[in-house]
C-alpha cells in the first residue's frame, strides 16, 4: 500500500546528508555555592582571654565579634549557674555551635548545674530555629526557658550572668554595645535579684512548649 504523504527513502537520505553538523563547545566548569545552613557559625568564635574570678577590669565592647568572644569566655568558665535575660535569644550572639558546646559541657558536668533563660519574644527562635532551643529539648531537666510576663515592668536590655561574679550586659536591644565583667559580685548580685524576680513572675509560652515537647 502506497502512502503519498510518506517521505521517500531518497528524501530521507538527502535530509540526513544535508543537515549541518552541530558543534558544541563547553563553556567550562561552574561551581555551585549553596548557602550554609548554620551561617552564625561563620566566622569562628574565639573566647576572650580573661579569667572568671580574676580579671577585675571592666571590658567594653561595640562590635558583635567582641561581644561573642566575651560571652563564650564566660560560658566556658561557668562552674555553678547561668542566667540569660534576653529579648529574642539574640541569634547573632547565642546561636553558634561553640555556645551550644559550652552550655552542653556545663550542664552535663553536674545535675545541679542550671541554665535559666528568660525571653520577651520566642517567635523568632521557634520559627528560625536556635541551638539553645535544640539543647533544651535534650536537657530539659536543668535547662529551663520561660517568657517574661507581659505586664512585668522590665528594662529594655539583655544580660548574661555567670555564677556569682560574671556579667555581660547590653543596654540596648539589638545593638552589640555593652560591657563584660569577670569579677564583680556586687553588680552580678544586683542583676541576679532582677532576674530572679522576673523569673518568679514569668509565664510558660505555648510556642516554646510545643517546640520543646
trRosetta pair geometry for C-beta under 8 A, 3 or more apart (Angstrom, degrees):
i j d omega theta_ij theta_ji phi_ij phi_ji
2 6 7.9 -137 -176 35 58 121
3 6 4.0 77 86 -14 111 112
7 11 4.6 -114 -174 80 100 130
7 12 5.5 114 123 -53 124 90
8 11 4.7 99 57 4 80 99
8 12 7.1 -145 96 -3 45 86
9 12 5.6 -55 -150 38 35 112
9 13 6.3 36 153 -20 67 105
10 13 5.8 -57 -152 36 31 110
10 14 6.4 30 152 -20 66 105
11 14 5.7 -55 -148 35 32 110
11 15 6.3 30 156 -18 66 105
12 15 5.8 -55 -147 36 31 108
12 16 6.3 29 156 -18 65 107
13 16 5.8 -57 -149 37 30 110
13 17 6.3 27 153 -18 65 107
14 17 5.7 -59 -150 38 31 108
14 18 5.9 20 157 -15 69 114
15 18 5.9 -60 -135 42 29 104
15 19 6.4 43 161 -38 64 97
16 19 6.3 -39 -150 11 28 113
35 39 7.3 -24 174 -67 97 114
36 39 5.4 137 81 -74 102 65
36 41 7.6 -107 143 54 140 104
36 42 6.9 97 58 -11 157 131
38 41 4.4 30 129 2 109 120
38 42 7.9 122 109 -11 74 86
38 97 7.0 38 173 -40 147 106
39 42 6.0 -63 -164 36 51 104
40 91 6.1 -121 -77 160 143 88
40 92 6.8 -157 -121 -119 107 36
40 95 4.5 116 22 101 173 92
40 96 5.0 -120 135 -80 109 75
41 44 7.5 7 171 -93 70 53
41 96 5.9 138 -90 -143 58 75
41 97 5.4 29 -105 1 116 107
43 65 7.4 6 56 -111 115 119
44 98 7.7 96 -165 -40 69 136
45 65 7.7 -165 -117 -149 78 73
45 68 5.0 -104 -128 144 124 121
45 69 6.6 -164 -169 -83 87 58
45 72 5.4 153 141 -45 124 156
45 96 5.9 53 -7 159 141 155
45 98 4.8 -140 62 42 116 152
45 99 7.8 21 62 -38 160 83
46 69 6.1 3 84 -119 63 101
46 72 7.7 168 124 83 18 148
47 69 6.0 126 -156 -166 25 67
47 72 4.4 -128 -95 108 81 103
47 73 3.8 127 -175 -77 102 73
47 76 5.7 -58 -91 16 153 143
48 59 7.2 111 -179 148 157 166
48 66 7.7 58 -82 -161 116 65
48 69 4.3 100 -53 139 81 99
48 70 4.8 18 -10 -85 142 55
48 72 7.5 137 2 64 73 86
48 73 4.2 -73 47 -24 80 149
48 180 7.2 134 38 81 164 161
49 73 7.6 -110 -40 -110 14 139
50 54 7.9 -167 177 75 72 89
50 55 4.0 -39 -167 -9 105 168
50 59 6.9 -130 -33 -37 161 150
50 70 7.8 5 37 -122 125 78
50 73 6.0 70 53 158 81 152
50 180 7.8 143 58 115 149 125
50 182 5.0 -142 138 -48 120 157
51 54 4.1 9 91 43 114 121
51 55 5.5 135 50 -21 63 96
51 77 7.2 158 -155 -124 51 156
51 182 6.6 109 87 165 37 144
52 55 7.6 -34 -78 28 20 95
52 73 7.7 168 -46 144 92 87
52 74 6.5 109 -83 -127 118 60
52 77 4.0 164 2 123 131 140
52 78 7.6 156 -83 -72 176 39
52 79 8.0 -178 102 -11 142 102
52 162 6.4 -90 -129 119 137 134
52 163 7.1 105 167 25 134 132
52 165 6.7 125 -179 87 87 114
52 166 5.2 -39 -133 -66 108 125
52 182 5.1 -129 -109 -164 45 92
52 183 7.3 144 -172 -63 43 76
53 163 7.9 -17 -62 78 103 150
53 165 5.7 83 -88 85 66 159
53 182 6.9 -76 1 152 30 86
53 183 5.5 92 -145 -95 18 102
54 182 6.9 -29 55 126 54 122
54 183 6.2 -170 35 -52 11 140
55 59 7.8 11 142 -33 130 120
55 182 4.1 40 66 64 100 142
55 183 6.0 163 71 -1 45 109
56 182 7.5 -95 -70 69 24 89
56 183 4.9 -58 -93 71 62 122
56 184 7.7 115 -148 -63 64 78
58 179 5.3 0 178 -178 98 134
58 180 7.7 152 -164 72 55 43
58 181 5.9 -26 -112 -88 71 88
58 184 7.8 38 -85 -53 86 144
59 70 6.4 178 98 -102 131 131
59 179 6.2 147 79 -162 47 75
59 180 4.6 -22 68 60 106 92
59 181 7.5 178 24 -74 80 38
59 182 7.7 42 2 -17 120 100
60 178 7.4 -163 -146 112 63 30
60 179 4.8 -39 -98 -98 59 90
61 66 3.7 -169 -143 115 121 121
61 67 5.2 172 110 -64 144 66
61 70 6.3 -139 -25 -8 147 136
61 176 7.0 -65 124 152 103 88
61 177 7.2 -168 97 -137 62 37
61 178 6.3 -5 57 64 87 64
61 179 6.9 154 14 -100 73 36
61 180 6.9 35 -8 -9 116 102
62 66 7.2 27 39 51 40 139
62 176 6.8 100 -179 104 30 83
62 177 5.0 14 -119 -109 69 82
63 66 4.6 84 64 8 89 105
63 67 7.1 -159 91 -7 45 86
63 176 6.1 -10 155 113 13 131
64 67 5.6 -58 -149 37 35 111
64 68 6.2 34 156 -19 69 106
64 92 5.7 -69 -145 156 131 121
64 93 7.4 -130 -155 -79 87 74
64 176 4.3 -114 -79 -91 59 166
65 68 5.6 -51 -146 37 33 113
65 69 6.4 37 153 -24 64 104
66 69 5.6 -48 -146 32 34 114
66 70 6.6 30 156 -14 64 103
66 176 7.6 122 57 155 84 116
67 70 6.1 -59 -152 39 31 106
67 71 6.2 30 153 -19 66 109
67 93 6.0 -62 125 -113 117 108
67 168 7.4 113 -158 -176 78 127
67 170 7.1 28 -132 -77 135 122
67 176 4.7 -126 -11 -161 144 98
67 178 6.8 70 -109 45 109 107
68 71 5.7 -55 -143 39 31 112
68 72 6.1 29 159 -18 66 108
68 92 7.9 -102 -67 144 112 71
68 93 6.0 -157 -88 -136 76 60
68 96 7.1 63 -149 -6 122 161
69 72 6.0 -56 -147 37 26 108
69 73 6.4 27 155 -20 62 108
70 73 5.7 -55 -146 36 32 112
70 74 6.3 27 158 -15 66 107
70 168 5.5 144 124 -109 116 124
70 180 3.8 -137 -169 -60 142 159
71 74 6.0 -61 -151 39 28 108
71 75 6.1 25 156 -17 66 111
71 93 5.9 104 -17 -178 169 100
71 94 7.3 -107 160 -81 150 70
71 99 7.0 -7 126 -104 115 113
71 160 6.0 104 -127 10 89 165
71 168 5.6 -102 -87 42 72 178
71 180 7.9 -130 -55 -99 49 128
72 75 5.7 -56 -141 40 31 110
72 76 6.1 29 161 -20 66 110
72 98 5.6 1 -126 128 129 121
72 99 6.4 -101 -97 -81 83 73
72 102 6.4 175 -151 -34 69 157
73 76 6.1 -58 -146 36 25 109
73 77 6.5 5 161 -5 60 116
73 180 7.9 72 64 172 119 155
73 182 7.9 -47 123 -97 119 118
74 77 6.2 -75 -149 44 27 100
74 78 6.9 51 153 -53 64 89
74 160 6.3 123 99 117 147 128
74 162 4.5 -149 177 -34 103 154
74 166 4.8 155 -142 168 111 143
74 168 5.9 -140 4 -30 159 117
74 180 6.9 -142 -46 -156 127 119
74 182 7.2 -143 -94 -105 90 78
75 78 5.9 -29 -155 -12 35 116
75 82 6.9 43 -123 -118 75 139
75 99 6.2 52 69 -138 173 70
75 102 4.1 81 125 129 112 140
75 103 6.3 -48 -171 -61 123 72
75 106 7.0 -101 179 -33 75 142
75 160 7.7 -57 -63 177 89 143
75 162 7.1 -129 -79 -99 38 125
76 102 4.7 -83 -78 -130 66 120
76 105 7.9 27 -134 66 63 135
77 162 7.1 58 81 169 87 144
77 166 7.5 134 84 -60 112 155
78 81 7.2 -119 -171 69 115 23
78 82 5.3 -12 -136 -65 162 102
78 102 7.9 98 20 161 108 101
78 106 5.1 19 78 -123 117 135
78 113 7.8 104 129 -151 111 119
78 162 4.9 -118 -94 -153 93 98
78 163 6.0 179 -143 -37 69 89
78 166 7.5 -107 -90 41 77 145
79 163 5.6 27 47 -84 85 128
80 112 7.9 -39 -149 120 68 102
80 113 6.8 -157 -165 -114 25 74
80 163 4.8 88 39 -117 102 82
80 164 7.4 0 60 -18 140 86
81 113 7.0 -172 -85 -153 45 61
81 114 5.4 -3 -124 62 86 88
81 115 7.8 166 -165 -83 55 42
81 116 7.9 -3 -173 8 99 98
81 161 7.5 -11 113 114 97 100
81 162 7.7 163 87 -158 59 33
81 163 6.0 123 46 -101 73 36
81 164 7.9 61 45 -49 112 67
82 103 7.2 -111 63 -120 167 89
82 106 6.6 51 -20 140 133 157
82 113 7.9 31 4 177 94 94
82 114 7.3 -159 39 102 67 53
82 115 4.4 -6 69 -114 111 79
82 116 7.4 173 94 28 62 59
82 160 7.4 -21 -165 -169 88 90
82 161 7.0 153 -158 83 40 65
82 162 6.1 -1 -108 -107 74 63
83 115 7.8 -178 -78 -156 33 49
83 116 5.1 -8 -115 66 75 96
83 117 7.8 170 -161 -82 47 37
83 118 7.7 11 -176 1 90 101
83 160 7.2 158 84 -158 57 44
83 161 4.1 5 53 50 103 111
83 192 7.0 130 27 -116 157 74
83 195 5.0 58 162 177 147 161
84 89 7.5 54 137 -120 137 71
84 94 7.3 55 -144 -93 152 150
84 115 7.4 18 -3 -177 103 90
84 116 7.4 -171 29 96 67 51
84 117 4.5 -6 64 -115 107 79
84 118 7.1 -175 94 30 59 63
84 159 8.0 -171 -148 96 42 45
84 160 5.5 -7 -107 -108 71 77
84 161 7.9 -147 -65 25 34 72
85 118 5.1 -2 -117 61 64 111
85 157 7.7 33 113 100 115 78
85 158 6.1 -177 100 -149 72 50
85 159 5.0 13 53 52 110 77
85 160 7.7 -155 27 -71 71 35
85 161 7.7 50 -7 -10 102 101
85 191 7.7 -136 9 179 145 106
85 194 7.7 6 -91 111 165 106
85 195 5.5 -121 -62 -105 124 100
85 198 7.2 77 -124 69 117 153
86 89 5.2 88 122 -80 151 37
86 90 5.8 -120 -151 -5 119 92
86 94 7.7 -40 -106 -8 157 147
86 117 6.7 -20 21 -166 118 91
86 118 6.9 151 28 81 67 59
86 119 5.6 -22 79 -104 91 67
86 120 7.4 -128 109 6 51 82
86 158 5.0 42 -116 -137 54 111
87 90 7.0 78 48 -54 89 83
87 119 7.3 31 140 -156 16 68
87 120 4.9 -29 -144 34 52 122
87 121 6.4 1 164 29 69 97
87 156 7.9 33 -85 -158 116 67
87 158 5.8 -74 -12 -72 85 117
87 173 4.7 82 -54 -141 151 118
87 174 7.3 -44 52 -43 159 75
88 91 7.6 -38 114 -19 99 84
88 119 6.6 68 -113 -156 29 107
88 120 7.0 -57 -58 61 61 88
88 121 4.9 -26 -90 77 91 96
88 122 7.4 168 -139 -96 66 23
88 123 7.8 -50 -133 51 111 67
88 124 4.7 30 -177 43 131 129
88 125 6.2 179 172 -31 76 95
89 94 5.7 -94 172 63 78 139
89 95 7.4 83 131 -51 101 94
89 117 7.0 27 -100 -176 100 134
89 119 6.0 -27 -43 -103 88 120
89 122 7.6 52 -12 -121 118 62
89 124 7.7 -163 46 81 95 101
89 125 4.7 43 42 -76 138 138
89 130 5.6 35 117 -155 144 161
89 132 6.3 -149 -161 54 130 130
89 133 7.7 34 -176 -41 175 96
90 93 4.0 13 123 29 122 114
90 94 5.6 97 79 5 82 99
90 95 7.9 -152 112 -7 51 89
90 158 6.4 93 -35 177 131 166
91 94 6.8 -78 -117 58 26 75
91 95 3.8 -6 -153 5 74 136
91 124 7.3 -113 -27 135 120 118
91 125 7.2 175 -67 -97 99 76
91 128 7.0 -37 -79 98 155 138
91 130 6.3 -118 -100 -110 93 99
92 95 7.3 14 -35 37 16 99
92 176 7.4 -88 113 -72 132 117
93 96 8.0 -95 143 -5 24 115
93 99 7.8 95 139 -78 58 156
93 176 7.7 167 -74 -109 107 97
94 99 5.2 -166 -155 150 54 164
94 130 7.3 28 103 -170 103 112
94 131 7.3 -152 140 56 76 101
94 132 5.8 -17 152 -23 121 131
95 99 7.5 -12 -19 53 4 137
95 130 5.2 -95 -99 -139 107 75
95 131 5.3 140 -144 8 58 98
95 132 7.5 -98 -90 -1 60 89
96 99 4.6 88 64 7 88 105
96 100 7.0 -159 92 -5 44 87
96 131 6.8 -105 42 18 21 152
97 100 5.5 -55 -146 40 35 113
97 101 6.1 38 155 -22 68 105
97 131 6.8 -159 -87 -118 42 156
98 101 5.6 -49 -144 35 31 113
98 102 6.4 33 155 -20 63 105
99 102 5.8 -53 -147 35 31 111
99 103 6.4 25 156 -13 64 108
99 131 6.7 120 80 85 100 137
99 132 7.4 -50 125 -60 114 101
100 103 5.9 -59 -147 41 29 107
100 104 6.1 33 155 -24 65 108
100 131 4.1 -91 -69 158 126 128
100 132 6.8 -146 -97 -71 81 57
100 134 7.5 -2 -129 70 134 111
100 135 5.7 -172 -145 -54 91 128
101 104 5.6 -54 -145 34 30 114
101 105 6.4 29 157 -17 64 104
102 105 6.1 -54 -150 36 29 108
102 106 6.4 30 152 -19 62 109
103 106 5.5 -54 -147 37 33 115
103 107 6.2 26 159 -15 67 109
103 115 6.0 41 -155 -88 107 163
103 132 6.7 36 51 -113 171 91
103 135 6.0 56 103 166 126 169
103 143 7.5 68 165 -105 118 130
104 107 6.1 -61 -146 40 27 105
104 108 6.1 13 162 -9 65 115
104 135 6.3 -125 -75 -131 86 123
104 139 7.5 169 -123 -20 67 147
105 108 6.2 -66 -139 44 25 102
105 109 6.3 42 159 -43 63 102
106 109 6.1 -49 -156 10 26 116
106 113 5.6 -163 156 168 77 149
106 115 7.0 93 102 -57 126 116
107 113 5.5 -154 -116 97 39 119
107 115 6.1 -60 -77 -6 109 118
107 135 7.8 142 16 171 154 117
107 139 5.1 67 142 168 149 159
107 142 5.4 161 -150 91 100 118
107 143 6.1 -26 -109 -52 148 104
108 139 7.6 -102 -64 -105 77 140
109 113 6.0 64 62 -19 94 148
110 113 4.8 110 68 -19 88 97
111 141 7.4 -29 -152 117 92 129
111 142 6.5 -168 -163 -51 53 142
112 142 7.9 115 146 -122 5 139
113 142 6.1 77 87 162 64 144
114 142 5.3 -119 -105 -168 57 89
114 143 7.9 168 -161 -83 53 38
114 144 7.4 -8 -167 11 99 104
115 142 6.8 78 21 137 75 78
115 143 4.7 -3 67 -115 107 78
115 144 7.4 169 91 28 58 61
116 144 5.1 -10 -116 67 73 99
116 145 7.9 163 -163 -84 49 36
116 146 7.6 -12 -170 14 92 102
116 195 7.7 122 96 163 125 120
116 199 6.4 6 163 -114 143 138
117 132 6.9 114 -68 148 160 137
117 136 7.9 -84 26 -79 134 132
117 143 7.6 19 -3 -178 108 82
117 144 7.1 -175 29 96 71 52
117 145 4.5 -15 69 -111 109 78
117 146 7.4 158 86 26 59 58
118 145 8.0 176 -78 -156 25 54
118 146 5.8 -19 -109 73 67 86
118 147 7.5 118 -161 -129 62 14
118 148 5.8 74 173 -62 103 84
118 195 6.7 -173 3 -151 141 84
118 198 5.8 66 -158 119 163 121
118 199 6.1 -110 -75 -84 126 76
118 202 6.1 -122 -126 -95 102 144
119 122 5.0 91 109 -69 151 81
119 125 7.5 -90 -126 11 155 141
119 145 6.7 17 -6 -174 115 97
119 146 7.4 178 25 92 77 38
119 147 5.5 -43 73 -110 85 65
119 148 6.8 -132 91 -7 34 85
119 205 7.5 -30 69 -32 117 155
119 208 7.9 148 43 -66 139 140
120 147 7.4 83 -138 -159 14 79
120 148 5.2 -16 -97 30 59 127
120 154 7.2 -155 -89 82 108 150
121 124 6.6 55 122 4 105 96
122 125 5.5 -65 -164 48 62 110
122 126 5.5 57 142 -23 89 110
122 145 7.6 102 -108 153 129 124
122 147 6.2 -83 -22 -89 117 111
122 205 5.2 104 16 142 147 163
122 207 5.3 170 96 84 117 121
122 208 5.0 -58 176 -57 166 102
123 126 5.9 -63 -145 41 28 108
123 127 5.9 21 162 -16 67 114
123 207 6.3 -32 -93 160 59 177
124 127 5.9 -60 -140 41 26 107
124 128 5.8 -7 174 11 67 116
125 128 6.7 -66 -126 53 19 88
125 129 7.5 -57 -179 123 52 8
125 130 4.0 -27 -155 -16 94 140
125 132 7.9 -44 -156 63 135 95
125 133 5.6 146 156 -40 112 133
126 130 7.9 -38 -55 6 30 107
126 133 7.0 164 -89 -126 55 163
126 207 4.8 -98 -39 158 172 114
126 208 6.7 -120 -75 -81 122 54
126 211 5.0 -130 -131 -61 101 149
129 133 7.1 -141 -162 59 47 128
129 134 7.4 30 -170 -47 90 108
130 133 4.4 85 68 4 93 107
130 134 7.1 -162 93 -7 49 84
131 134 5.5 -52 -151 35 37 115
131 135 6.4 38 151 -20 67 104
132 135 5.3 -46 -144 36 39 115
132 136 6.4 47 151 -26 64 100
132 143 7.8 -154 -175 -177 84 135
132 145 7.9 126 134 -79 105 130
133 136 5.5 -49 -149 30 34 116
133 137 7.0 40 150 -22 61 97
133 145 7.4 -9 -106 -31 70 168
133 208 7.7 -130 -128 -136 109 84
133 211 6.2 -27 -178 134 127 133
133 212 7.1 -120 -168 -80 83 87
134 137 5.9 -50 -160 26 35 113
134 138 7.1 23 148 -10 63 106
135 138 5.8 -62 -155 40 39 108
135 139 6.0 -19 167 29 76 107
135 143 6.2 -90 123 160 95 177
136 139 6.8 -76 -125 63 26 71
136 140 6.1 64 170 -95 64 68
136 143 4.7 -133 -110 114 70 120
136 144 7.9 117 -138 -97 111 12
136 145 5.6 -22 -120 -13 158 121
136 212 5.7 -57 117 -119 110 119
137 140 6.7 -2 -145 -57 19 102
137 211 7.8 -99 -71 136 113 75
137 212 5.3 -159 -89 -145 76 65
139 142 6.1 -46 160 54 101 80
139 143 4.8 73 99 4 97 118
140 143 6.5 -77 -114 59 25 84
140 144 8.0 74 -170 -85 59 57
140 212 6.6 118 -104 173 120 119
145 205 7.8 -56 124 30 96 119
145 208 5.7 -138 105 -166 119 144
145 212 7.5 174 45 -62 121 146
146 199 6.6 105 57 -140 143 70
146 202 4.0 80 138 136 130 140
146 203 6.9 145 -176 65 97 27
146 204 6.6 -69 -130 -92 82 44
146 205 7.3 148 -160 -12 40 96
147 202 6.1 151 73 -171 38 97
147 203 5.4 -39 72 70 95 78
147 204 7.1 62 22 171 100 11
147 205 4.1 97 -26 -59 133 113
147 208 7.0 -177 -42 1 107 138
148 152 5.3 -116 177 51 94 134
148 154 5.5 -30 -162 -32 149 154
148 198 6.0 -33 -120 -175 93 112
148 202 5.9 -64 -105 -115 30 88
148 203 7.9 7 112 24 16 83
149 152 4.1 104 64 -30 93 106
149 198 7.8 -154 16 -160 90 69
149 201 4.8 -68 -6 138 139 95
149 202 5.9 -139 -35 -113 79 31
149 203 5.5 103 -94 -18 70 102
150 203 7.9 -22 -10 17 78 138
152 198 5.9 97 173 -131 151 82
152 201 5.4 140 -92 105 120 131
152 202 7.7 -21 -35 -84 155 56
154 198 6.2 63 -98 -114 111 130
155 194 7.8 -16 11 -170 118 142
156 172 7.4 13 124 -132 99 42
156 173 5.4 -81 174 -18 89 114
157 169 6.7 6 166 -171 127 90
157 170 6.3 171 -167 89 79 57
157 171 5.0 -38 -114 -134 116 39
157 172 7.2 -13 -108 -41 71 19
157 173 6.9 -132 -102 -55 22 75
158 169 7.5 160 89 -154 49 49
158 170 4.8 -2 61 58 93 105
158 173 6.4 104 -25 -105 106 68
159 167 6.4 -15 -173 -166 116 87
159 168 6.3 164 -156 87 64 55
159 169 4.3 -9 -106 -105 106 72
159 170 7.0 -172 -76 23 57 64
159 191 5.7 -87 112 -162 157 144
159 195 8.0 -112 78 -68 112 115
160 166 7.8 -32 116 126 90 100
160 167 7.1 153 81 -155 61 40
160 168 4.2 10 47 50 105 104
160 169 7.9 -143 29 -65 62 46
161 166 6.9 132 -169 87 41 73
161 167 6.0 -5 -108 -103 62 72
161 188 6.0 119 -144 -152 98 86
161 191 5.8 -173 -80 106 119 118
161 192 5.8 126 -151 -81 159 82
161 195 6.4 -101 -2 -18 145 159
162 165 7.2 -45 90 68 81 62
162 166 3.2 -15 61 70 110 127
162 167 7.3 -143 24 -57 81 35
162 168 7.9 53 -13 -6 109 92
162 188 7.9 -80 55 -127 55 127
163 166 6.0 72 41 15 88 98
163 188 7.8 -10 92 -172 62 153
164 185 5.7 19 141 -127 89 92
164 188 5.8 129 176 118 41 140
164 189 7.1 29 -166 -71 86 81
164 192 7.6 -18 -126 -47 66 157
165 181 7.8 -122 157 126 65 96
165 182 7.2 21 130 155 102 39
165 183 5.4 -9 172 -126 123 44
165 184 6.4 127 -169 46 67 37
165 185 5.1 -37 -101 -74 76 69
165 188 5.4 -127 -115 -14 14 160
166 180 7.9 -10 -168 -174 86 86
166 181 6.6 172 -149 94 43 68
166 182 5.7 -3 -110 -131 88 42
166 183 7.7 -6 -79 -59 61 36
166 184 8.0 92 -106 38 21 77
166 188 6.6 71 50 -97 26 130
167 180 7.1 172 93 -153 55 47
167 181 4.5 11 54 51 94 106
167 184 6.2 -63 20 65 120 113
167 187 5.5 -96 13 112 164 109
167 188 5.1 -149 -50 -87 112 76
167 191 6.1 121 -126 28 125 150
168 178 6.8 81 175 118 70 133
168 179 7.6 -159 -144 101 51 40
168 180 4.7 -9 -104 -107 81 85
168 181 7.7 -164 -70 26 42 63
169 178 5.1 -160 98 -168 54 123
169 179 6.1 -1 56 56 90 74
169 180 7.9 170 18 -85 63 41
169 191 7.3 -137 -85 -92 119 151
170 173 7.7 107 117 -90 109 31
170 175 6.7 174 180 80 111 71
170 176 7.0 -61 -124 -135 132 29
170 177 6.4 113 -145 72 84 49
170 178 3.8 -93 -94 -47 54 142
171 177 7.1 -49 43 98 85 96
171 178 6.1 156 -2 -102 71 89
172 175 4.0 8 94 37 114 128
172 177 6.1 27 36 54 112 109
181 184 4.0 -30 164 12 140 127
181 187 6.1 70 48 68 166 136
181 188 7.4 -138 93 -53 124 92
184 187 4.5 5 133 32 122 108
184 188 5.9 142 95 -20 72 92
185 188 5.5 -63 -142 44 31 115
185 189 5.9 35 159 -26 69 107
186 189 5.9 -55 -149 31 24 110
186 190 6.7 25 153 -19 60 105
187 190 5.5 -48 -148 33 37 116
187 191 6.5 28 157 -10 67 105
188 191 6.2 -63 -150 43 29 102
188 192 6.0 33 152 -25 66 110
189 192 5.5 -52 -142 34 30 115
189 193 6.6 35 157 -22 62 100
190 193 6.1 -55 -158 29 28 109
190 194 6.9 25 146 -14 61 106
191 194 5.3 -51 -151 37 41 116
191 195 6.1 42 150 -21 70 104
192 195 5.5 -51 -144 37 34 112
192 196 6.1 33 157 -20 67 106
193 196 5.9 -52 -141 37 29 109
193 197 6.4 28 159 -18 62 106
194 197 6.1 -59 -151 36 26 108
194 198 6.4 21 155 -13 63 110
195 198 5.9 -62 -150 41 30 108
195 199 6.1 33 153 -24 67 109
196 199 5.5 -52 -144 35 31 115
196 200 6.4 34 156 -23 64 103
197 200 5.8 -52 -150 31 31 112
197 201 6.8 8 157 0 62 108
198 201 6.2 -71 -151 48 31 97
198 202 6.2 55 148 -56 67 97
199 202 5.3 -34 -146 -4 34 123
204 208 7.3 -136 -177 69 68 112
204 209 5.9 45 168 -57 112 122
205 208 4.0 67 78 15 109 110
205 209 6.4 179 85 -15 53 85
206 209 5.7 -54 -142 36 30 112
206 210 6.3 25 162 -14 65 106
207 210 6.2 -59 -149 39 26 105
207 211 6.3 23 155 -18 63 111
208 211 5.6 -60 -146 39 31 110
208 212 5.9 17 163 -12 69 114
209 212 6.2 -64 -140 42 25 102
209 213 6.4 33 159 -32 63 105
210 213 6.0 -47 -144 21 30 114
